[in-house]
Amino acid sequence: MKASPLTLSLLLASAICLPSLQAEIRLGAVYSTSGDLAPLGVPSLEGAKVAVDQINASGGIGGEKVVLTILPTPSSAYVVGKNIRHAVAKDPAIDAFFGLSDTDLARAAGHAACAAGKVFVTSGATSPLLPDQSGPRVYLACFGDNAQAAVAAEWLAKTRGAKTVSLLYVNSKTYPKLLHTYFSEAFRHHGGKVIATLPFVGGTVPKIPAWALKADAIYLAAETALEAKPIIKALRDAGHHGPIVGGDGYDAPDVWNNTTLGKDVWYTTHAFPAHTTGSSSEATIAAFSSAYTKATGRPANSFAGLGRDTALLLATSVHQAHTEKKPLVSVLNSTRNFPGVTGSISYTDGSRVPVKPVALVSARSPQAQPIQITPSWVHKP
């Protein structure tokens, strides 16, 4: 599929005139709406719902309205897989599933979807290994962990002048383990030295040796902002005053409000609103942001944008598959330059992970316009 960078309104308006081969586009949205991952799952789901409402209010895509089946789930891989299997048994006509922001949950979702012959596109689970691990119908609509770790390493080495880093990571979850691996390789690539690597159990505050605190910076790979905060406090109380950097699991602005812990704490996350080549127009971004705030009473963030982009990408792709009588995977594999509010989406060179911009955000001012970086070097998955 070669989508031109039109605004959503123009795309939908022109599509209404096309003949419809199927009355509905049926999508299943799988998100963690309770548990530790709810701060990421809830805005993503709300962003997807806003996108579907906008599509349907415009008459659908080619006359096809979108029917969204919501599969709310706690932060449990077992429940994720079970919910997808039950959804397919209840409604075999579901065209595809999407959602989730955690690698282990998304892997379970991908296995369940592929076993049922369905596509699964994760909006926010960032392991670049997911497609190969989960099956031939699994895609990412977000960047990979190798890209966001590369941005963190490059920024610390080149912009902050860090020569040494101590690296702390949760050793029981795939996401922080991947960040640890990719970051250490990228930092060394830029001439830096990792002086300490400290694995720890999630939900605990590790004991940090004094020599590790002497590093110029600390990279802390934790699952969520809530998990990172007590460790950051321990690091500051122990005397480390340099920058502390983490991944997109930190992207929960409410967690950083009314706290001094955000000082010189940074995280990589998904660009929103993206202002790189091929992204959605300013008018489209403004329309989505306004609709999201009206629906939720809250400003849209990057995870809301990812939910929106993934729902729209899938709905548009399913409509094309219906119209051209092609397999959905064939349509997705040929996607080039699909305009999103979090950046353009293309699947090229056989990869089902798009190349997208990475935002670098200050935890102290998460609402400020973030730095958006495309890394100069990225470790292969």
C-alpha positions in Angstrom: 0.0 0.0 0.0 1.4 3.4 -1.0 -0.5 5.9 1.1 0.0 9.6 0.2 0.4 12.0 3.1 -3.1 13.4 2.9 -4.9 14.6 6.0 -7.4 12.2 7.5 -10.3 14.3 6.5 -9.3 14.3 2.8 -8.5 10.6 2.9 -11.9 9.7 4.3 -13.8 12.2 2.2 -12.4 10.8 -1.1 -12.8 7.2 0.1 -16.5 7.6 0.7 -17.1 7.6 -3.0 -15.5 4.2 -3.6 -17.7 1.0 -3.8 -17.7 -1.1 -0.7 -17.2 -4.9 -0.9 -17.9 -5.5 2.8 -20.1 -3.5 5.1 -17.7 -3.4 8.0 -14.1 -3.3 9.0 -13.9 -5.3 12.2 -11.0 -4.7 14.6 -10.1 -6.0 18.0 -8.4 -3.6 20.4 -6.3 -5.3 23.2 -5.1 -3.0 25.9 -4.1 -3.2 29.6 -6.7 -1.1 31.3 -5.8 -2.2 34.8 -2.6 -3.1 36.5 0.9 -1.6 36.2 0.6 -1.0 32.5 -2.7 0.9 32.6 -1.0 4.3 32.4 0.1 3.3 28.9 -2.8 1.2 27.9 -5.7 3.5 28.8 -4.5 6.5 26.6 -3.7 4.2 23.7 -7.2 2.7 23.8 -8.8 6.1 24.1 -6.7 7.3 21.1 -7.9 4.3 19.0 -11.5 5.0 20.0 -11.2 8.6 18.9 -9.7 7.5 15.5 -12.6 5.1 15.0 -15.1 7.8 15.9 -13.6 10.1 13.4 -13.6 7.5 10.7 -17.2 6.6 11.3 -18.4 10.2 11.6 -17.0 10.8 8.1 -19.0 7.9 6.7 -16.3 5.2 7.0 -13.6 4.3 4.6 -15.1 3.6 1.2 -18.4 3.2 2.9 -17.1 0.6 5.3 -17.7 1.6 9.0 -15.3 0.4 11.6 -16.6 -1.9 14.4 -14.2 -1.9 17.3 -14.3 -4.9 19.8 -12.5 -3.8 22.9 -10.7 -6.5 24.9 -9.7 -4.9 28.2 -7.1 -6.9 30.1 -5.0 -6.7 33.2 -1.2 -6.8 32.8 -1.3 -10.6 32.2 0.1 -12.5 29.2 -2.2 -15.5 30.0 -5.3 -13.3 30.0 -4.2 -11.5 26.7 -4.0 -14.8 24.8 -7.2 -16.1 26.3 -9.1 -12.9 25.4 -8.0 -13.1 21.8 -8.9 -16.7 21.4 -12.4 -16.1 22.9 -12.9 -13.0 20.7 -12.1 -15.1 17.5 -14.4 -17.9 18.7 -17.2 -15.4 19.3 -16.7 -13.3 16.1 -14.6 -15.1 13.4 -15.2 -12.1 11.1 -12.7 -9.9 13.1 -10.2 -8.8 10.5 -7.3 -8.0 12.8 -6.2 -7.2 16.3 -4.0 -4.4 17.6 -2.8 -2.8 20.9 -0.6 -3.4 23.9 2.6 -1.6 25.1 4.5 -4.4 26.7 6.7 -6.9 24.9 5.8 -10.0 26.9 2.0 -9.3 26.6 2.4 -8.5 22.9 4.2 -11.7 22.3 1.3 -13.7 23.8 -1.2 -11.6 21.7 0.8 -12.3 18.5 0.9 -16.0 19.1 -2.8 -16.2 19.8 -3.7 -14.0 16.7 -1.4 -15.9 14.4 -2.8 -19.3 15.6 -6.2 -18.0 14.6 -4.9 -16.8 11.2 -5.3 -13.1 12.2 -3.0 -10.1 12.0 -1.8 -8.4 15.2 -0.2 -5.0 15.2 1.3 -3.7 18.4 0.9 0.0 18.9 3.5 0.4 21.7 5.4 -2.8 22.5 8.9 -2.0 21.2 10.9 -5.2 20.9 12.2 -5.4 17.4 12.3 -9.2 17.9 8.5 -9.5 18.2 7.7 -10.3 14.5 10.2 -13.1 14.3 9.2 -14.5 17.7 5.5 -14.3 17.4 4.7 -15.1 13.8 4.4 -13.9 10.2 1.3 -11.8 10.9 2.8 -9.6 13.6 3.8 -6.0 13.1 5.0 -3.0 15.1 3.5 0.4 14.5 6.1 1.9 16.8 9.9 2.1 16.7 12.1 -0.8 18.1 14.0 -0.7 21.4 17.2 -0.8 19.5 16.3 2.7 18.1 15.2 4.3 21.3 18.3 3.0 23.2 20.5 4.2 20.4 19.0 7.7 20.8 19.6 7.7 24.5 23.2 6.6 24.1 24.0 9.0 21.3 22.5 12.0 23.2 24.4 11.2 26.4 27.7 10.7 24.6 27.4 13.6 22.1 25.2 16.2 23.7 25.8 15.7 27.4 29.5 14.6 27.0 29.1 11.5 29.2 32.2 9.3 29.0 31.0 6.7 31.6 27.7 5.2 32.5 26.3 2.8 35.1 23.5 0.7 33.8 20.7 -0.7 36.0 18.0 -2.9 34.5 15.1 -5.2 35.6 16.3 -8.7 34.8 12.9 -10.5 34.8 11.2 -8.7 31.9 12.1 -8.7 28.2 11.6 -4.9 27.7 14.3 -3.7 30.2 16.6 -6.5 29.3 16.5 -5.5 25.6 17.0 -1.8 26.5 20.1 -2.8 28.6 21.6 -4.8 25.7 21.0 -2.2 23.0 22.0 0.8 25.1 25.3 -0.7 26.2 26.2 -1.6 22.6 25.3 1.9 21.3 27.1 3.8 24.1 30.3 1.8 23.4 29.9 2.5 19.7 30.0 6.2 20.5 33.2 5.8 22.6 31.6 5.6 26.0 32.4 3.1 28.8 29.9 1.2 30.9 31.5 1.0 34.3 28.8 -0.9 36.1 25.9 -3.3 35.0 23.5 -3.9 37.8 20.5 -6.3 37.2 17.8 -6.1 39.8 14.4 -7.6 40.6 11.4 -5.6 39.4 9.5 -3.8 42.1 12.6 -3.5 44.4 15.2 -0.9 45.0 18.6 -2.4 44.3 21.6 -1.8 46.5 23.9 0.5 44.5 27.7 0.4 45.2 29.4 3.7 45.7 31.7 3.2 42.7 28.8 2.9 40.3 27.5 6.3 41.4 30.7 7.9 40.1 29.6 7.4 36.5 28.8 10.6 34.5 25.3 9.3 33.8 23.0 6.4 34.7 20.8 4.5 32.3 17.9 2.9 34.3 15.8 0.4 32.3 12.6 -0.1 34.3 9.2 -1.2 33.2 7.3 1.9 34.2 7.7 5.4 35.7 6.2 4.1 38.9 8.9 1.4 39.1 11.7 3.9 38.3 10.8 6.7 40.8 11.9 5.0 44.0 15.2 3.9 42.4 15.8 7.4 41.1 15.2 8.7 44.6 17.7 6.2 46.0 20.3 7.3 43.4 19.8 10.9 44.2 19.9 10.3 48.0 23.1 8.3 47.5 24.8 11.2 45.8 24.4 10.8 42.1 23.7 14.2 40.5 24.2 13.5 36.8 21.6 12.7 34.2 19.4 9.6 34.6 17.8 8.3 31.4 15.2 5.6 30.7 12.9 4.3 28.0 9.3 4.9 26.9 8.0 3.0 30.0 8.6 6.3 31.8 6.1 8.1 29.6 3.4 8.7 32.1 3.4 12.5 32.7 1.0 12.4 35.7 3.6 10.3 37.6 6.1 13.1 37.3 3.8 16.0 38.3 4.3 17.7 41.6 7.6 15.9 42.2 11.2 17.1 42.3 12.5 13.7 41.1 12.1 14.8 37.5 15.2 17.1 37.6 17.7 15.9 35.0 15.7 12.7 34.4 15.1 12.0 30.7 13.3 9.4 28.7 13.0 8.3 25.1 9.5 7.9 23.8 7.3 8.1 20.7 7.3 11.4 18.9 4.0 13.3 19.4 3.2 15.4 17.7 5.8 14.3 15.2 7.2 17.0 13.0 9.4 14.9 10.7 9.0 14.3 7.0 5.9 12.3 6.1 4.1 12.8 9.4 0.4 13.9 9.6 -0.3 17.5 8.8 -0.6 20.1 11.6 -4.4 20.3 10.9 -4.8 16.5 11.3 -2.8 16.5 14.5 -4.8 19.5 15.9 -8.1 17.8 15.0 -7.1 14.6 16.7 -5.8 16.4 19.8 -9.0 18.4 20.1 -11.2 15.4 19.7 -9.1 13.4 22.3 -9.3 16.1 24.9 -13.1 16.5 24.3 -13.6 12.7 24.7 -11.3 12.2 27.7 -10.9 15.6 29.4 -7.1 15.1 29.1 -4.4 16.2 26.6 -3.3 13.6 24.2 0.2 12.1 24.7 2.4 9.8 22.6 0.6 6.6 23.6 -2.7 8.2 22.6 -1.1 9.0 19.3 0.1 5.5 18.8 -3.4 4.1 19.5 -4.8 6.5 16.9 -2.2 5.7 14.3 -2.4 2.0 14.6 -6.2 1.9 14.4 -6.2 4.2 11.3 -3.4 2.2 9.7 -5.2 -1.1 10.2 -8.6 0.2 9.2 -7.2 1.7 6.0 -5.3 -1.5 5.2 -8.2 -3.8 5.9 -10.4 -1.7 3.5 -7.8 -2.0 0.8 -7.6 -5.8 1.4 -11.3 -6.0 1.0 -11.4 -3.8 -2.1 -8.5 -5.4 -3.9 -9.2 -9.0 -2.6 -5.7 -9.2 -1.2 -4.4 -10.8 2.0 -4.0 -8.2 4.7 -0.3 -9.1 5.2 0.3 -8.3 1.6 -1.2 -4.9 2.0 0.7 -4.1 5.2 4.0 -5.4 3.7 3.7 -2.8 0.9 2.9 0.1 3.2 5.0 3.1 2.5 4.9 6.6 4.0 1.6 6.2 5.9 1.2 9.6 7.6 0.8 9.3 11.4 0.7 11.8 14.3 3.7 9.8 15.7 5.6 9.8 12.4 5.4 8.2 9.0 5.0 4.4 8.9 6.7 2.2 6.2 7.6 -1.5 6.2 10.6 -1.9 4.0 13.3 -4.5 3.2 11.2 -7.3 4.6 11.1 -5.7 8.1 7.8 -5.5 10.0 9.3 -2.8 12.3 9.0 0.8 10.9 11.7 3.4 11.0 10.3 6.3 13.1 11.6 9.3 14.9 12.4 9.0 18.7 11.5 11.8 21.1 13.7 12.7 24.1 11.6 14.2 26.9 12.5 15.9 30.2 10.5 14.2 33.0 10.5 17.6 34.7 8.7 19.2 31.7 6.9 16.4 29.8 4.5 18.7 28.1 7.3 20.8 26.5 8.1 20.2 22.8 10.4 17.3 22.9 13.7 16.8 21.0 13.1 14.5 18.1 16.1 12.4 16.9 16.7 9.8 14.2 19.8 8.0 15.5 22.9 7.9 13.4 23.7 4.3 14.4 21.3 1.5 15.5 22.3 -2.0 16.7 20.6 -4.7 14.6 17.9 -6.7 16.4 
